[in-house]
Amino acid sequence: MHSRNQFLLGLTVFLMTMSASSIAQERNVALLASSCAACHGTNGHSVGGIPSLAGASESYFVEQMTQFANGERKSTVMYQHVAGYTQEEIELMAAYFAKQ
Ligand code: HEC
């Protein structure tokens, strides 16, 4: 009985840790994405001449970011913006904007 309770306690702690870390990651992505809002609009919904990011497919997004980074796609500002992000952050943002 005792060990079963300990197992359940362990499981609960494990599940709480898991969901806390995914919430933290979601906040983190929202924070990353907010630095794009000045140009690409709130949550990627652009109102000006700059392309919207909202609803862009993940593969398209990652491809554009990669091409800005390696200079394959010429850009006025994006090559600078892409420089500060890791591949993982780019993939997280791709998933985030695809859902908007
Ligand atoms: C200072 C304004 C500015 C900021 C900030 C900015 N962008 Fe951009 N973005 C642009 C412009 C302008 C373009 C068009 C390409 C170019 O000239 O650089 C662009 C193009 C893009 C494209 C290609 C879109 C398409 O459909 O062709 C992606 C993807 C993108 N930006 C992602 C981001 C992400 C992610 C961030 C935040 C981390 C960000 N941008 C921040 C100005 C900005």
Boltz pocket constraint, residues with backbone or C-beta under 6 A from the ligand:
constraints:
  - pocket:
      binder: B
      contacts: [[A, 32], [A, 33], [A, 35], [A, 36], [A, 37], [A, 38], [A, 39], [A, 40], [A, 50], [A, 51], [A, 52], [A, 53], [A, 60], [A, 61], [A, 64], [A, 65], [A, 74], [A, 75], [A, 76], [A, 77], [A, 78], [A, 79], [A, 81], [A, 93]]
      max_distance: 6.0
